[in-house]
Amino acid sequence: MNRCGRRSVGLTVGALRGCAAAMLVACGCMNLDPFLFKGEEVDAYLFDNYGGETECSDALDLLMPVDMSTVHEISIESGSETIAAVLVSPDTVFDSADTVILYIHGTGPHIDYYWPRTRLLAASGYPVLAIDFRGYGRSTGEPTEAGIYEDGFAALRCLRDRCGDPRVTVYAFSLGSLVGCEIASKDESGRIIALILEAPIGSVETLVQDAVYIDLPGSYVTTYQGKNVEKIKKVIVPLLWLHGTDDGTLALETNGKPVYRNYVGSEGYYAIIEGAGHQTVPSVIGYDRYCACIHDFISGHAAQNPFFSTELK
């Protein structure tokens, strides 16, 4: 019942290792940038009617069919690009005391692929704004590190200028954590009230070192840096970190743990999920418990949730 979609998205360590080795042999140099963020263009989002592979696809079996009057497609200007976003909420304008989840997905192709996750977050009791990076889904352009950061800040501006300036909890998954940590560490509005990181990357350097046998600096194979282990030191809002012990894409020991250990804020919580892989944290937790955990953290009741820990061994 609680089985996430099995499609492998982004680079697993094995895939990255094989790609790096092949490119080294072929030309003595390589650029892995196109493989880190690789979206797919779509003409329209299909939401519940999407027939392709998704993460946590069976979560939709536990939820009522979506009321399309609560699904609002939004276009956001981000520099010279137009970013596609979907707001799941009965309302599109909020009070400044309301909280909205800004969901920043991983390297999967577009919003439809993460639609079950978006709906799970909405089931936690909060409106959700999900964005597609430039080059993903219905968004224009091509992804770059500076560009995807700009997209994150553009989403914050949209919530501020067009949606009533609600409080924002940033939920960032996988390589989307690069954007989550960037905007949470540099938020000047003060409207980000919490950060949730699921299977975060420590840095692109860590990803490269974990994945290739040859001792190469990350700068040799990618222009991305994504130093979450440093950025998290500037995050002072409450933090929740979720990670599976069997994550074969972003290893717990070299990615999630260093990020959590470098958090210097006063309210840090985590849950390490035994047996969960990179894409299966919600299903292994159990969808009902997962939604309850997200609600407890955002509502300020994390300290009373026995599923969370604070001191990392």
C-alpha positions, -999 to +999 in steps of 0.1 A: +000+000+000+027+025+009+050+021-021+065+051-038+071+052-075+102+033-086+115+055-113+151+065-106+153+103-110+185+124-111+218+107-105+223+078-082+258+073-070+262+044-094+249+063-124+272+093-116+302+070-112+295+053-145+289+085-163+321+101-149+342+072-158+329+069-193+334+106-200+369+105-186+378+077-209+361+093-239+376+128-237+397+132-206+373+158-193+336+161-185+308+184-174+281+168-153+259+200-151+233+187-176+228+156-155+223+174-122+192+192-132+174+178-162+138+187-165+112+177-191+090+202-210+052+196-209+023+215-225+000+211-196+000+197-160-025+168-156-024+165-118-046+135-106-050+125-143-013+122-150-006+087-163+032+087-160+054+075-132+053+095-100+069+094-066+046+080-039+019+073-065-002+052-041-006+082-018-034+093-042-053+062-032-055+075+003-067+109-007-100+120-021-098+132-058-085+167-059-111+195-060-098+214-090-112+246-077-084+245-051-057+240-078-044+273-092-017+275-119+005+306-115+032+321-137+061+338-119+086+361-134+121+351-125+146+373-143+141+369-180+123+335-175+087+326-166+084+300-138+054+277-136+039+271-102+008+255-087-009+267-056-030+241-038-055+260-016-091+271-016-077+307-014-051+325-034-046+354-010-037+349+026-035+368+059+000+377+071-006+353+100-013+323+076+014+298+067+021+285+032+044+256+024+068+265-005+077+231-020+109+228-039+112+194-055+142+175-066+156+167-101+125+148-112+111+161-145+082+183-135+054+191-110+033+162-122+060+137-112+058+151-076+021+157-076+014+130-049+040+146-027+024+180-032-010+166-022+005+149+008+019+182+020-015+199+014-031+171+035-009+182+064-033+211+067-014+240+050-016+256+015+012+245-008+030+264-036+050+240-057+073+254-084+091+240-114+126+253-119+135+270-152+137+243-179+112+221-160+076+214-169+060+246-182+088+269-170+110+285-197+148+286-199+175+262-189+186+255-153+218+269-139+229+272-103+223+309-102+191+306-122+174+280-099+183+302-069+167+331-086+136+310-091+134+303-054+136+340-045+110+347-072+086+323-056+090+341-023+083+374-040+052+360-055+039+350-021+048+384-007+035+406-035+006+386-049-006+363-021-009+386+009+026+380+023+019+349+044+045+332+066+065+306+046+077+271+055+102+260+029+101+223+022+131+212+000+137+177-013+170+162-026+189+185-049+161+210-044+177+215-010+203+236-028+176+262-034+160+257+000+192+264+019+200+293-004+168+312+002+165+303+039+200+315+045+195+348+027+159+356+033+157+394+040+119+395+043+118+376+076+087+357+063+104+323+062+095+308+095+108+272+091+129+250+069+123+213+061+150+193+044+143+159+031+174+139+019+194+171+014+227+173-004+258+183+017+275+199-013+280+192-050+317+185-040+304+157-017+282+143-044+312+140-068+335+126-042+309+100-032+303+090-067+337+087-085+366+064-078+391+089-091+402+117-067+390+147-086+379+181-073+343+188-080+352+219-100+367+196-126+333+180-135+307+206-127+302+244-122+277+238-094+289+242-058+257+240-037+275+242-003+246+234+020+269+225+048+280+261+049+247+278+041+229+260+069+252+279+093+232+310+084+198+295+089+183+304+123+147+294+118+135+260+131+148+231+110+134+196+104+156+171+086+143+138+072+165+111+057+164+074+050+192+050+062+191+033+027+194+064+006+216+054-023+215+087-040+225+112-013+241+091+015+229+099+050+264+100+065+281+123+040+251+146+032+223+148+057+243+144+089+269+171+081+241+196+072+222+189+104+254+191+125+262+226+111+228+240+119+233+267+146+196+276+153+179+268+185+152+245+172+166+216+152+147+183+149+153+152+128+140+118+119+162+092+104+140+066+088+152+030+090+150+012+057+139+043+037+156+050+003+160+083-014+124+085-026+106+065+000+108+085+032+070+094+032+059+058+025+081+041+050+070+065+077+034+059+066+015+086+049-008+095+078+021+098+102+041+117+076+013+143+073+010+145+111+047+150+115+048+179+090+018+195+107+033+191+142+066+207+131+050+237+113+025+243+140+052+245+166+045+211+183+076+193+172+089+189+208+058+169+216+062+145+187+080+113+198+091+106+162+115+135+163+149+137+179+171+167+186+206+155+196+224+137+167+248+109+178 
